[in-house]
Amino acid sequence: MWRLVDRAEGTTVGEIHVEDSDFPWLTGRFEPRPAFGPFRSLFDALSDRLEAEDWDGFELAHRRIDAVLALHRPDRAAVPDYLLRLDGDEAAFRWADAPFPAL
């Protein structure tokens, strides 16, 4: 199970149960925890920018998410960079051992 963690508080705000993979993407079920509520709008903004093909806005939305939330692997280690999209209880993400290059 992957965990989405509030960088400031260190608390888990959601869990991702991976159900499928299509390298480099992993997909699965997202289970928000009560602390996730304040972060939902960040993912809505990311989806809006993606649908609008606003790549500068997408990059900015991704940076806002990364600034406040960390993604932790099942071994509990935080990944250096990730891109996570949420659609209801569906999650799609990719991660890297080094920061992604800027768009």
N, CA, C and O atoms as a MOPAC input file, in Angstrom:
PM7 MOZYME 1SCF
protein

 N      0.83500 1    -1.17000 1     0.00000 1
 C      0.00000 1     0.00000 1     0.00000 1
 C      0.89200 1     1.25000 1     0.00000 1
 O      1.83300 1     1.35900 1     0.78600 1
 N      0.57800 1     2.17000 1    -0.88300 1
 C      1.24800 1     3.45300 1    -0.97000 1
 C      0.48100 1     4.44500 1    -0.09900 1
 O     -0.73300 1     4.33000 1     0.06700 1
 N      1.20100 1     5.41800 1     0.45400 1
 C      0.56700 1     6.40000 1     1.34200 1
 C      0.86000 1     7.81400 1     0.86300 1
 O      1.96500 1     8.12200 1     0.41500 1
 N     -0.15200 1     8.66400 1     0.96700 1
 C     -0.01500 1    10.08000 1     0.68800 1
 C      0.05600 1    10.77100 1     2.03500 1
 O     -0.85300 1    10.64600 1     2.85500 1
 N      1.14900 1    11.51000 1     2.26400 1
 C      1.44800 1    12.04200 1     3.59500 1
 C      1.55700 1    13.56900 1     3.57000 1
 O      2.20500 1    14.14500 1     2.69700 1
 N      0.91700 1    14.19900 1     4.53300 1
 C      1.00200 1    15.65000 1     4.72900 1
 C      2.43300 1    15.96500 1     5.17100 1
 O      2.87000 1    15.50500 1     6.22600 1
 N      3.15700 1    16.74000 1     4.37600 1
 C      4.56200 1    17.04500 1     4.69000 1
 C      4.70000 1    17.81100 1     6.00500 1
 O      5.66100 1    17.59000 1     6.74100 1
 N      3.76500 1    18.70100 1     6.31200 1
 C      3.86000 1    19.52400 1     7.52100 1
 C      3.54200 1    18.73200 1     8.78500 1
 O      4.21600 1    18.88400 1     9.80400 1
 N      2.52300 1    17.89400 1     8.71800 1
 C      2.05500 1    17.17700 1     9.90400 1
 C      2.62200 1    15.76700 1    10.02400 1
 O      2.67800 1    15.20000 1    11.11600 1
 N      3.04400 1    15.20500 1     8.88900 1
 C      3.54200 1    13.82800 1     8.90500 1
 C      2.44300 1    12.78900 1     8.99700 1
 O      2.71700 1    11.61600 1     9.25000 1
 N      1.20800 1    13.20600 1     8.79500 1
 C      0.08200 1    12.28700 1     8.89400 1
 C     -0.31900 1    11.75700 1     7.51800 1
 O     -0.19400 1    12.45400 1     6.51100 1
 N     -0.79000 1    10.54100 1     7.49200 1
 C     -1.27700 1     9.94500 1     6.25600 1
 C     -2.65300 1    10.53000 1     5.94600 1
 O     -3.55700 1    10.47600 1     6.78000 1
 N     -2.80800 1    11.08400 1     4.75400 1
 C     -4.08000 1    11.66700 1     4.35900 1
 C     -4.83200 1    10.76800 1     3.38200 1
 O     -6.00600 1    11.00100 1     3.09500 1
 N     -4.15600 1     9.74500 1     2.87600 1
 C     -4.80100 1     8.80400 1     1.97000 1
 C     -3.90600 1     7.61800 1     1.68800 1
 O     -2.69300 1     7.66700 1     1.89600 1
 N     -4.52800 1     6.54700 1     1.20900 1
 C     -3.79900 1     5.33000 1     0.86400 1
 C     -4.18100 1     4.90800 1    -0.54600 1
 O     -5.32500 1     5.07000 1    -0.97100 1
 N     -3.20700 1     4.36600 1    -1.26300 1
 C     -3.45600 1     3.87000 1    -2.60800 1
 C     -3.16200 1     2.37800 1    -2.61500 1
 O     -2.07000 1     1.93400 1    -2.26100 1
 N     -4.16900 1     1.61900 1    -3.02900 1
 C     -4.02500 1     0.17000 1    -3.14600 1
 C     -3.86500 1    -0.13900 1    -4.63000 1
 O     -4.84100 1    -0.11500 1    -5.38000 1
 N     -2.64300 1    -0.42800 1    -5.05200 1
 C     -2.33800 1    -0.64600 1    -6.46400 1
 C     -3.02600 1    -1.91400 1    -6.94900 1
 O     -2.94500 1    -2.97000 1    -6.32200 1
 N     -3.70300 1    -1.77800 1    -8.08300 1
 C     -4.41800 1    -2.89900 1    -8.68300 1
 C     -3.89100 1    -3.26000 1   -10.06200 1
 O     -4.14000 1    -4.36200 1   -10.55100 1
 N     -3.16000 1    -2.33800 1   -10.70100 1
 C     -2.67200 1    -2.59000 1   -12.05000 1
 C     -1.47200 1    -1.69400 1   -12.32900 1
 O     -1.26000 1    -0.69000 1   -11.64900 1
 N     -0.70200 1    -2.06600 1   -13.32500 1
 C      0.42200 1    -1.22900 1   -13.74200 1
 C      0.59200 1    -1.31300 1   -15.24800 1
 O      0.36400 1    -2.35300 1   -15.86600 1
 N      0.99500 1    -0.20500 1   -15.81100 1
 C      1.33100 1    -0.08900 1   -17.22400 1
 C      2.50000 1     0.87600 1   -17.25700 1
 O      2.32100 1     2.08400 1   -17.41500 1
 N      3.69900 1     0.33100 1   -17.10500 1
 C      4.91000 1     1.11800 1   -16.90200 1
 C      4.90300 1     2.37000 1   -17.76200 1
 O      4.68800 1     2.28000 1   -18.97100 1
 N      5.13000 1     3.53200 1   -17.17300 1
 C      5.56300 1     3.77900 1   -15.80300 1
 C      4.41500 1     4.05900 1   -14.82200 1
 O      4.66100 1     4.42500 1   -13.67300 1
 N      3.17600 1     3.88900 1   -15.26600 1
 C      2.01500 1     4.23700 1   -14.44400 1
 C      1.53800 1     3.07100 1   -13.59700 1
 O      1.54500 1     1.92100 1   -14.03500 1
 N      1.12200 1     3.38700 1   -12.37300 1
 C      0.46100 1     2.44900 1   -11.48100 1
 C     -0.94600 1     2.98200 1   -11.25300 1
 O     -1.14200 1     4.19300 1   -11.14300 1
 N     -1.91700 1     2.09400 1   -11.18200 1
 C     -3.29300 1     2.51400 1   -10.94100 1
 C     -3.89600 1     1.68900 1    -9.81500 1
 O     -3.48800 1     0.55500 1    -9.56400 1
 N     -4.86600 1     2.27800 1    -9.15000 1
 C     -5.51100 1     1.55800 1    -8.06900 1
 C     -6.58200 1     2.37600 1    -7.39200 1
 O     -7.01300 1     3.41600 1    -7.89100 1
 N     -6.99700 1     1.88600 1    -6.25700 1
 C     -8.08200 1     2.49600 1    -5.48500 1
 C     -7.49000 1     3.45200 1    -4.45000 1
 O     -6.56900 1     3.09800 1    -3.71400 1
 N     -8.03300 1     4.66600 1    -4.40600 1
 C     -7.59900 1     5.66300 1    -3.43900 1
 C     -8.59100 1     5.70000 1    -2.29100 1
 O     -9.79600 1     5.83700 1    -2.50000 1
 N     -8.07500 1     5.57800 1    -1.08100 1
 C     -8.89400 1     5.67400 1     0.12300 1
 C     -8.46300 1     6.91100 1     0.90400 1
 O     -7.43600 1     6.90000 1     1.58200 1
 N     -9.26300 1     7.98300 1     0.80200 1
 C     -8.90300 1     9.18600 1     1.55700 1
 C     -9.14700 1     8.97600 1     3.04300 1
 O    -10.05700 1     8.25200 1     3.44500 1
 N     -8.33200 1     9.61100 1     3.83300 1
 C     -8.55500 1     9.65600 1     5.27400 1
 C     -9.19200 1    11.01100 1     5.58900 1
 O     -9.19700 1    11.89900 1     4.73700 1
 N     -9.72700 1    11.18000 1     6.79700 1
 C    -10.39000 1    12.45100 1     7.12400 1
 C     -9.52200 1    13.68900 1     6.86500 1
 O    -10.05100 1    14.74200 1     6.50900 1
 N     -8.22200 1    13.58100 1     7.03400 1
 C     -7.33000 1    14.72900 1     6.85300 1
 C     -7.14300 1    15.11200 1     5.38000 1
 O     -6.48900 1    16.11500 1     5.09300 1
 N     -7.69800 1    14.34400 1     4.44900 1
 C     -7.50900 1    14.62100 1     3.02500 1
 C     -8.33800 1    15.81400 1     2.54000 1
 O     -7.95600 1    16.47200 1     1.57200 1
 N     -9.44500 1    16.09700 1     3.18400 1
 C    -10.37400 1    17.12600 1     2.72500 1
 C     -9.74900 1    18.41100 1     2.22300 1
 O    -10.09000 1    18.85400 1     1.12600 1
 N     -8.84800 1    19.03300 1     2.97700 1
 C     -8.26600 1    20.30300 1     2.53000 1
 C     -7.41200 1    20.19800 1     1.26100 1
 O     -7.12100 1    21.21200 1     0.62700 1
 N     -7.01000 1    18.98100 1     0.89100 1
 C     -6.13100 1    18.80300 1    -0.26600 1
 C     -6.88700 1    18.46300 1    -1.55000 1
 O     -6.31200 1    18.51400 1    -2.63700 1
 N     -8.15200 1    18.12300 1    -1.43400 1
 C     -8.94600 1    17.69700 1    -2.60300 1
 C     -8.90500 1    18.73500 1    -3.71300 1
 O     -8.76200 1    18.38300 1    -4.88400 1
 N     -9.02900 1    20.01800 1    -3.35800 1
 C     -9.06900 1    21.07400 1    -4.38300 1
 C     -7.77600 1    21.12700 1    -5.20000 1
 O     -7.80400 1    21.52100 1    -6.36600 1
 N     -6.65200 1    20.73800 1    -4.61100 1
 C     -5.38800 1    20.72800 1    -5.35800 1
 C     -5.45000 1    19.71200 1    -6.50300 1
 O     -4.96000 1    19.98000 1    -7.60000 1
 N     -6.04700 1    18.56000 1    -6.24900 1
 C     -6.16100 1    17.52500 1    -7.28000 1
 C     -7.21900 1    17.88800 1    -8.31400 1
 O     -7.08600 1    17.54100 1    -9.48700 1
 N     -8.27200 1    18.58600 1    -7.88500 1
 C     -9.26700 1    19.07300 1    -8.83400 1
 C     -8.62900 1    20.07400 1    -9.79300 1
 O     -8.90200 1    20.04200 1   -10.99300 1
 N     -7.78000 1    20.96300 1    -9.27300 1
 C     -7.09200 1    21.94800 1   -10.11600 1
 C     -6.15800 1    21.25500 1   -11.10400 1
 O     -6.06400 1    21.66300 1   -12.26200 1
 N     -5.46800 1    20.21200 1   -10.65400 1
 C     -4.57500 1    19.46100 1   -11.53800 1
 C     -5.36900 1    18.84300 1   -12.68700 1
 O     -4.96600 1    18.94100 1   -13.84600 1
 N     -6.48800 1    18.21200 1   -12.37100 1
 C     -7.32900 1    17.59700 1   -13.40400 1
 C     -7.87700 1    18.64200 1   -14.37400 1
 O     -7.90700 1    18.41200 1   -15.58300 1
 N     -8.31000 1    19.78600 1   -13.85000 1
 C     -8.81900 1    20.85500 1   -14.70800 1
 C     -7.75800 1    21.31900 1   -15.69900 1
 O     -8.04900 1    21.50500 1   -16.88000 1
 N     -6.53400 1    21.50600 1   -15.22200 1
 C     -5.45100 1    21.97400 1   -16.09100 1
 C     -5.10200 1    20.91400 1   -17.14500 1
 O     -4.79800 1    21.25000 1   -18.29000 1
 N     -5.14600 1    19.65300 1   -16.76000 1
 C     -4.87100 1    18.56500 1   -17.70100 1
 C     -5.93600 1    18.52300 1   -18.80100 1
 O     -5.60900 1    18.42900 1   -19.98400 1
 N     -7.19000 1    18.59300 1   -18.41000 1
 C     -8.28000 1    18.56600 1   -19.38700 1
 C     -8.23200 1    19.75500 1   -20.32700 1
 O     -8.60400 1    19.64000 1   -21.49500 1
 N     -7.77200 1    20.90800 1   -19.82300 1
 C     -7.66900 1    22.11900 1   -20.64200 1
 C     -6.38200 1    22.14900 1   -21.46900 1
 O     -6.16600 1    23.05700 1   -22.27200 1
 N     -5.53300 1    21.14300 1   -21.26100 1
 C     -4.21800 1    21.10200 1   -21.91300 1
 C     -3.42400 1    22.37900 1   -21.64200 1
 O     -2.71400 1    22.89100 1   -22.50800 1
 N     -3.56500 1    22.86600 1   -20.42700 1
 C     -2.82900 1    24.04000 1   -19.94700 1
 C     -1.59100 1    23.51300 1   -19.22400 1
 O     -1.62100 1    23.28600 1   -18.01400 1
 N     -0.51500 1    23.32200 1   -19.96600 1
 C      0.66500 1    22.64400 1   -19.41300 1
 C      1.38600 1    23.47700 1   -18.37000 1
 O      1.92300 1    22.92400 1   -17.41000 1
 N      1.41400 1    24.79400 1   -18.53300 1
 C      2.02400 1    25.63700 1   -17.50000 1
 C      1.20400 1    25.56000 1   -16.21300 1
 O      1.76100 1    25.44100 1   -15.12100 1
 N     -0.10800 1    25.62700 1   -16.34600 1
 C     -0.97600 1    25.50800 1   -15.18600 1
 C     -0.89400 1    24.12700 1   -14.55000 1
 O     -0.97300 1    23.98700 1   -13.33000 1
 N     -0.73500 1    23.10600 1   -15.39400 1
 C     -0.58600 1    21.74000 1   -14.89500 1
 C      0.68000 1    21.61600 1   -14.05500 1
 O      0.65700 1    21.03500 1   -12.97100 1
 N      1.77700 1    22.15800 1   -14.55500 1
 C      3.05000 1    22.12100 1   -13.82900 1
 C      2.92400 1    22.84900 1   -12.49400 1
 O      3.40600 1    22.36100 1   -11.47200 1
 N      2.28700 1    23.99900 1   -12.49800 1
 C      2.08300 1    24.76200 1   -11.26500 1
 C      1.21900 1    23.96600 1   -10.27600 1
 O      1.52800 1    23.92600 1    -9.08500 1
 N      0.15000 1    23.33800 1   -10.75400 1
 C     -0.72100 1    22.53500 1    -9.88700 1
 C      0.04900 1    21.34700 1    -9.30500 1
 O     -0.11500 1    21.01400 1    -8.13100 1
 N      0.88700 1    20.71100 1   -10.12400 1
 C      1.71000 1    19.59700 1    -9.64900 1
 C      2.67400 1    20.06400 1    -8.55700 1
 O      2.83900 1    19.39200 1    -7.53900 1
 N      3.30200 1    21.20400 1    -8.77000 1
 C      4.23200 1    21.73800 1    -7.76100 1
 C      3.53100 1    22.06700 1    -6.44800 1
 O      4.09200 1    21.86500 1    -5.37200 1
 N      2.30900 1    22.57000 1    -6.54000 1
 C      1.54600 1    22.87500 1    -5.31900 1
 C      1.25600 1    21.59900 1    -4.52600 1
 O      1.34600 1    21.58800 1    -3.29800 1
 N      0.91100 1    20.53500 1    -5.23300 1
 C      0.65800 1    19.26000 1    -4.56000 1
 C      1.94200 1    18.74500 1    -3.92700 1
 O      1.95500 1    18.36100 1    -2.75700 1
 N      3.01400 1    18.73900 1    -4.69900 1
 C      4.29300 1    18.22400 1    -4.20400 1
 C      4.81800 1    19.02000 1    -3.00800 1
 O      5.50700 1    18.47000 1    -2.14900 1
 N      4.49400 1    20.30100 1    -2.95300 1
 C      4.97000 1    21.13800 1    -1.84500 1
 C      4.34200 1    20.74800 1    -0.51000 1
 O      4.94400 1    20.96400 1     0.54100 1
 N      3.14500 1    20.18100 1    -0.54100 1
 C      2.43900 1    19.89200 1     0.71600 1
 C      2.23300 1    18.41100 1     0.99200 1
 O      1.95900 1    18.02800 1     2.12900 1
 N      2.36200 1    17.57100 1    -0.03500 1
 C      2.11900 1    16.13600 1     0.14100 1
 C      3.27500 1    15.31000 1    -0.39700 1
 O      3.80900 1    15.59600 1    -1.46900 1
 N      3.65200 1    14.29900 1     0.34200 1
 C      4.69100 1    13.35400 1    -0.08200 1
 C      4.03200 1    12.02000 1    -0.37100 1
 O      3.03100 1    11.66000 1     0.24900 1
 N      4.60100 1    11.28800 1    -1.32000 1
 C      4.13800 1     9.93900 1    -1.62400 1
 C      5.14900 1     8.95400 1    -1.05300 1
 O      6.34800 1     9.04500 1    -1.31800 1
 N      4.64400 1     8.01500 1    -0.26900 1
 C      5.50500 1     7.01200 1     0.36500 1
 C      5.24000 1     5.63700 1    -0.23700 1
 O      4.09400 1     5.21700 1    -0.39300 1
 N      6.32700 1     4.94800 1    -0.57200 1
 C      6.23800 1     3.58100 1    -1.09400 1
 C      5.73200 1     2.63900 1     0.00200 1
 O      5.63900 1     3.02600 1     1.16700 1
 N      5.40800 1     1.40900 1    -0.37600 1
 C      4.98100 1     0.43500 1     0.64100 1
 C      6.01700 1     0.19600 1     1.74500 1
 O      5.64900 1    -0.17000 1     2.86200 1
 N      7.30600 1     0.39800 1     1.44900 1
 C      8.32900 1     0.23500 1     2.48800 1
 C      8.43700 1     1.47100 1     3.37900 1
 O      9.32400 1     1.55500 1     4.22900 1
 N      7.52500 1     2.43500 1     3.18100 1
 C      7.38500 1     3.66300 1     3.96400 1
 C      8.38400 1     4.76200 1     3.58900 1
 O      8.34600 1     5.83600 1     4.18800 1
 N      9.25800 1     4.53700 1     2.63800 1
 C     10.20100 1     5.56500 1     2.19900 1
 C      9.49200 1     6.53800 1     1.24900 1
 O      8.72900 1     6.12300 1     0.37600 1
 N      9.75200 1     7.81900 1     1.42800 1
 C      9.19800 1     8.82800 1     0.52500 1
 C      9.93200 1     8.77700 1    -0.80800 1
 O     11.14400 1     8.56400 1    -0.84500 1
 N      9.20400 1     8.97100 1    -1.89600 1
 C      9.83300 1     9.00400 1    -3.21200 1
 C     10.25900 1    10.44500 1    -3.50700 1
 O      9.59700 1    11.38400 1    -3.06400 1
 N     11.35800 1    10.63100 1    -4.25200 1
 C     11.83200 1    11.98200 1    -4.54700 1
 C     10.87500 1    12.80900 1    -5.40600 1
 O     10.78900 1    14.02600 1    -5.24200 1
 N     10.15300 1    12.15200 1    -6.32300 1
 C      9.19800 1    12.88200 1    -7.15200 1
 C      8.10400 1    11.92600 1    -7.59600 1
 O      8.32100 1    10.72100 1    -7.72600 1
 N      6.93600 1    12.48200 1    -7.82300 1
 C      5.79900 1    11.68500 1    -8.25900 1
 C      4.79800 1    12.58100 1    -8.96000 1
 O      4.82900 1    13.80400 1    -8.82700 1
 N      3.92100 1    11.95400 1    -9.70000 1
 C      2.79900 1    12.63300 1   -10.32400 1
 C      1.58900 1    11.75900 1   -10.03900 1
 O      1.56100 1    10.58800 1   -10.41800 1
 N      0.59900 1    12.31900 1    -9.38000 1
 C     -0.58100 1    11.57900 1    -8.95400 1
 C     -1.82700 1    12.29000 1    -9.44000 1
 O     -2.00100 1    13.49000 1    -9.23300 1
 N     -2.69200 1    11.52700 1   -10.09100 1
 C     -3.98500 1    12.04600 1   -10.53600 1
 C     -5.06900 1    11.24200 1    -9.84300 1
 O     -5.01600 1    10.01300 1    -9.80300 1
 N     -6.05100 1    11.94200 1    -9.29900 1
 C     -7.17800 1    11.29600 1    -8.62800 1
 C     -8.45500 1    11.60700 1    -9.38400 1
 O     -8.69400 1    12.73800 1    -9.80700 1
 N     -9.27100 1    10.57100 1    -9.54400 1
 C    -10.58600 1    10.71400 1   -10.16100 1
 C    -11.54900 1     9.91300 1    -9.29900 1
 O    -11.71700 1     8.70900 1    -9.49000 1
 N    -12.18100 1    10.59800 1    -8.34300 1
 C    -13.01000 1     9.89300 1    -7.36300 1
 C    -12.13400 1     9.00100 1    -6.50500 1
 O    -11.19500 1     9.47100 1    -5.86300 1
 N    -12.44600 1     7.70900 1    -6.49600 1
 C    -11.61700 1     6.78400 1    -5.71300 1
 C    -10.59100 1     6.05700 1    -6.57600 1
 O     -9.98900 1     5.07600 1    -6.14000 1
 N    -10.39200 1     6.54600 1    -7.80900 1
 C     -9.39600 1     5.97200 1    -8.70700 1
 C     -8.12500 1     6.82100 1    -8.66400 1
 O     -8.18400 1     8.05000 1    -8.72200 1
 N     -6.98700 1     6.15600 1    -8.56300 1
 C     -5.69300 1     6.85000 1    -8.55100 1
 C     -4.83500 1     6.32700 1    -9.69200 1
 O     -4.83700 1     5.13100 1    -9.98300 1
 N     -4.11300 1     7.21600 1   -10.32600 1
 C     -3.10500 1     6.86200 1   -11.32400 1
 C     -1.87000 1     7.68400 1   -10.97400 1
 O     -1.94600 1     8.90000 1   -10.80500 1
 N     -0.73100 1     7.00000 1   -10.86800 1
 C      0.47400 1     7.73000 1   -10.51200 1
 C      1.71300 1     7.07800 1   -11.09000 1
 O      1.72300 1     5.90400 1   -11.46100 1
 N      2.75200 1     7.88600 1   -11.14900 1
 C      4.09400 1     7.42500 1   -11.49300 1
 C      5.03900 1     8.08800 1   -10.51900 1
 O      4.73800 1     9.14400 1    -9.96200 1
 N      6.16000 1     7.47500 1   -10.32100 1
 C      7.12800 1     8.01500 1    -9.36800 1
 C      8.53100 1     7.82100 1    -9.93300 1
 O      8.74200 1     7.06200 1   -10.87800 1
 N      9.48100 1     8.52900 1    -9.32900 1
 C     10.86400 1     8.46400 1    -9.80900 1
 C     11.82400 1     8.52800 1    -8.64200 1
 O     11.51100 1     9.07100 1    -7.58200 1
 N     13.00300 1     7.96100 1    -8.85700 1
 C     14.07300 1     8.01300 1    -7.85000 1
 C     14.79700 1     9.34300 1    -7.86400 1
 O     15.63400 1     9.60400 1    -7.00000 1
 N     14.48400 1    10.19000 1    -8.83700 1
 C     15.07400 1    11.52800 1    -8.93800 1
 C     13.97500 1    12.46900 1    -9.41800 1
 O     13.01300 1    12.01200 1   -10.03500 1
 N     14.08800 1    13.75000 1    -9.15500 1
 C     13.05500 1    14.68900 1    -9.60700 1
 C     12.84400 1    14.62500 1   -11.11500 1
 O     13.79400 1    14.46100 1   -11.88000 1
 N     11.59200 1    14.75600 1   -11.53100 1
 C     11.26700 1    14.80100 1   -12.95300 1
 C     11.80800 1    16.09300 1   -13.54500 1
 O     11.87800 1    17.10600 1   -12.84900 1
 N     12.19300 1    16.07700 1   -14.82400 1
 C     12.60900 1    17.33900 1   -15.44600 1
 C     11.41000 1    18.26200 1   -15.59500 1
 O     10.27800 1    17.79600 1   -15.72600 1
 N     11.64700 1    19.55000 1   -15.57500 1
 C     10.56900 1    20.53800 1   -15.73200 1
 C      9.94000 1    20.38300 1   -17.11200 1
 O     10.61200 1    20.01900 1   -18.07700 1
 N      8.64700 1    20.66400 1   -17.19100 1
 C      7.94400 1    20.57300 1   -18.48000 1
 C      8.34600 1    21.68300 1   -19.39300 1
 O      7.85500 1    21.76400 1   -20.51900 1

